[in-house]
Amino acid sequence: MAVALAQGDTPELHARDTVAAGAGLVDPIIAQLIAAEGPARLRDLIALGVPFDRTPDGALAQSLEAAHSRARVVRVAGDLAGKAIMDALTAAVRAAPHVEIVEHHRADALLQDTNGRARGVRCEDGAEFLGAEVVLATGGVGGLYAVTTNPIQAIGQGIAIAARAGALIADPEFVQFHPTAIDVGRDPAPLATEALRGEGAHLINGKGEAFVSDLAPRDVVARAIHAERVSGRGAYLDARTAVGAKFPKHFPTVFAACMEAGVDPRTALIPVAPAAHYHMGGVATDVWGRTTLDGLWAVGECASTGAHGANRLASNSLLEAVVFAARIAERLRENGAPVDLTVEAQAAIPLLPSGARAELRRLMQAHAGVVREAGGLQTTLDRVDALCAAHGPCHALTTARLILFAALQRQESRGAHFRSDYPHVSAPKRSFLTWPDVEQGVGASAAA
């Protein structure tokens, strides 16, 4: 999690790095907001018991990652920050007497009153839960791709739910591919964290040649690795000297994943490949996390706040999530609107059969991945339409269609969206679209 804390670092520098990485589409107000509020949110997490790594003198240990001008990434046991934060927050929620937890239900539609206000969710098993407000925190879209670091269940369900209810969607074409997933055939693919390169690990091809700056922005590194793999030279992370014997203690998750696959990273090269990792797009929100749909909020990867632009700066995702979670919570406490029990009935959303989902993942990987062009995008979009006709408006197909449609509309290359048929950039504009736009094939609206 990136936080400007070290001597010589400031939120202003952090915001500047965020804007620079986002390829012209980061909202500078949002970049400054998350950078400025990050230290306070970090203190909240420490108070909840997140055991961030410390230096021998007791200060927070901070790593350098790609496109950061300062070492500002706090971590837990090298590469376990996300899990540690989730564990601490889960424990706090379970201990809170005012929180009711309902588990093992999967939302498939919003419940809306006769005015269209979000009033709750309906689940795949038919259960319904009503509330004064609804907050989506449903994660990303990596499971739409054949190679991903995300849980394969992450299919953009929240985005599909919001879009079909009428919410505005922003920048769905921007899918970030982490350049260094560990290429050992696992699904999802384990991740060789960027912190390894921050510690001095190097990228080389099968001939032992360096082919890209190790700390270049993620989109640059991902495309370079993609090119080496397409050429047949392969791509590898060499951490033998930089980390070596320190692997088990400093990067236990990477070490365990490699050892399970028969690769000892202390003495061998780690094979790597780009993998769908983070979605910069999502449900459009304002500075408080409100969507365009009354009563609906979105936070984390399913939201598009303007913080990440076309290419998220490394380790800003956890930062954005905790900052906006706190901002939403503040406004929810202020609102406290009564629950209106009059809601509109919702049609059932079918599940996409496993065979069709496997086909979708292959197509998205091949044609909506690191490198894209019109023919492949249109072929995939046509096939998605055919799958919709055969299986109904499944969430995976809805979100895939949003991504494909916006990628076709953006006839330029910017950040994580690289069009081989449009390799140059044009004027920097974000994409905004609604589900009716996509259904009717209307061009996505754009704003500078």
Helices and strands as residue ranges (DSSP letters): H 11-21, H 28-47, E 62-63, E 73-74, H 81-95, E 107-112, E 118-123, E 128-130, E 134-136, G 142-144, H 157-165, E 169-170, E 175-182, H 195-198, E 202-205, H 218-231, E 235-238, G 244-246, H 247-250, H 252-260, E 270-279, E 282-284, E 296-298, G 300-302, E 303-304, H 316-335, H 354-367, H 374-391, H 395-409, E 430-433, H 435-440, E 445-447
